Each structure stands twice: as C-alpha cells, then as structure tokens.
Amino acid sequence: MKHLEIYLRDEAATGRLAASLAARAEARDVIALAGPLGSGKTSFARAFIRALGCGDQ
C-alpha cells in the first residue's frame, strides 16, 4: 500500500487533483482521504465524482 501526503493551495487545486486522479482511477482502487474538519475532503470527493461523470447527486 502506498501512502502519499499532498498539501494544496486552494479548492481549485483540489479539484484539479481530483479530476486528474479520477481520469487514472481503475476499478477496485482505494483512495482514502484523511484530515481535520475543513481540510477539503468533501471538495475532493465531489470533484472526483463530477470528473467521473456522476454529477452532484
């Protein structure tokens, strides 16, 4: 298992990273998000889902 820590400047950077990872994600990949309240986990998840074409549901 790989561990990677990334610190991003703002929500736009978070969205770009999420879209980039979504384009490379494969079935059965696991992406774990950890961080304190307000660190961008939900923003990342929403951008990731949007990039997969699932929209905000």
C-alpha positions in Angstrom: 0.0 0.0 0.0 1.3 3.4 -0.9 1.0 6.5 1.3 1.1 10.0 -0.2 0.6 13.3 1.5 -0.3 16.3 -0.7 -0.9 19.9 0.5 -2.8 22.0 -1.9 -3.1 25.8 -2.0 -6.9 26.1 -2.6 -10.1 24.5 -3.7 -9.3 24.9 -7.4 -6.1 22.9 -7.0 -8.0 20.3 -5.1 -10.5 20.0 -8.0 -7.7 19.7 -10.5 -6.0 16.9 -8.5 -9.3 15.1 -8.0 -10.1 15.2 -11.8 -6.6 14.0 -12.6 -6.9 11.1 -10.2 -10.4 10.3 -11.5 -9.0 10.0 -15.0 -6.5 7.4 -13.9 -8.5 5.5 -11.3 -9.4 1.9 -12.1 -12.0 -0.5 -10.6 -11.0 -1.6 -7.1 -8.7 1.3 -6.5 -9.0 2.7 -3.0 -8.4 6.4 -2.2 -8.6 7.3 1.5 -9.0 10.9 2.5 -7.9 12.0 5.9 -7.6 15.4 7.6 -9.2 17.7 10.0 -12.6 19.5 9.6 -12.4 21.9 6.7 -9.3 20.4 5.0 -11.0 19.7 1.7 -12.1 16.1 1.9 -15.6 16.7 0.7 -14.5 19.2 -2.0 -12.1 16.5 -3.3 -14.8 13.8 -3.2 -17.3 16.0 -5.1 -14.8 17.0 -7.7 -13.7 13.3 -8.1 -17.3 12.2 -8.6 -18.0 15.0 -11.0 -15.0 14.1 -13.1 -16.3 10.5 -13.3 -19.4 12.0 -14.9 -21.7 11.1 -12.0 -22.6 14.7 -11.1 -23.7 16.1 -7.7 -26.4 13.7 -6.6 
